[in-house]
Amino acid sequence: MIDFHNVTVSFFGDKKALNNISFKIKRGEFVYITGKSGAGKSTLLRLIYADLKPTSGVVLIAKKNLNYITESSIPYLRRNIGVIFQDFKLLEDYTVYENILIALEIFYLEKKDMENKIIPLLHKLDIYSKRNTLVKKLSGGEKQRVAIARALINEPIIVLADEPTGNLDPERAENTIKLLQDIARNGSTVIVATHDKHLIEKFPARTITLENGKIISDIEII
Ligand SMILES: Nc1ncnc2c1ncn2[C@@H]1O[C@H](COP(=O)(O)OP(=O)(O)OP(=O)(O)O)[C@@H](O)[C@H]1O
């Protein structure tokens, strides 16, 4: 599903955000990307999302070489990728419900059918009671849960999460990881960038560790 071949990303000069990394992730896998701040985790996710091209090497997503992807075909790729950004990227002046509705790709659905998709997800993420609240009035943890709901609404093939538990209390953080692991069990490929070692220990899964842009370990949990 995701295949990195000798991928390097240089932003300027000799400093490499990613330095010749290779790995493969299968469909339905749940993988942690971990490492200290600045190790290259977000850069790796940005490559998968075609927000960035490698300076050298190849990134294949479902056998498609992203070096050759055209600007016009990027939205098609992204339609299949749910992303939970570190800074949420929500529409602050819209309600929780509207944020998710806007993300819903299937506009031809009846209002009732759209509600039937959105409302169970709001309950699952414990934000149903905030559905009519403007996002700008939410706490950081609530915004994060809206961002997660928005990423999942279209049942994406790939889910990318950059520190999805960063603003959450421990119980909510654990529930979020459980939810993301369920999503992987249902067939989506889920990649979680985190530096939370406690969560990884509690919910073990394959863990790729980056240090200064290099993979220093890739441990499978069976
Ligand atoms: N747009 C950019 N321009 C220049 N340098 C960048 C850019 N984005 C990232 N970098 C550099 O690349 C390296 C890797 O950054 P990246 O954001 O991928 O790390 P990270 O592991 O996600 O860190 P964090 O946990 O703090 O989010 C860092 O040294 C960072 O300063």
The ligand as an ORCA input file, in Angstrom:
! r2SCAN-3c Opt
* xyz 0 1
  N       9.231     23.472      5.702
  C      10.427     23.274      6.282
  N      11.493     24.067      5.976
  C      12.703     23.865      6.537
  N      12.961     22.887      7.421
  C      11.968     22.070      7.768
  C      10.631     22.223      7.229
  N       9.847     21.270      7.764
  C      10.633     20.553      8.596
  N      11.895     21.024      8.600
  C      13.033     20.479      9.362
  O      13.086     19.087      9.099
  C      13.351     18.341     10.272
  C      12.246     17.330     10.514
  O      11.039     18.022     10.824
  P       9.648     17.282     11.116
  O       8.632     18.336     11.304
  O       9.415     16.244     10.088
  O       9.972     16.565     12.531
  P       8.979     15.863     13.557
  O       9.647     14.593     13.960
  O       7.622     15.773     12.980
  O       8.979     16.888     14.779
  P       7.798     17.260     15.815
  O       7.621     16.050     16.683
  O       8.377     18.427     16.552
  O       6.597     17.591     15.008
  C      13.507     19.364     11.387
  O      14.876     19.615     11.556
  C      12.788     20.576     10.867
  O      13.351     21.753     11.401
*
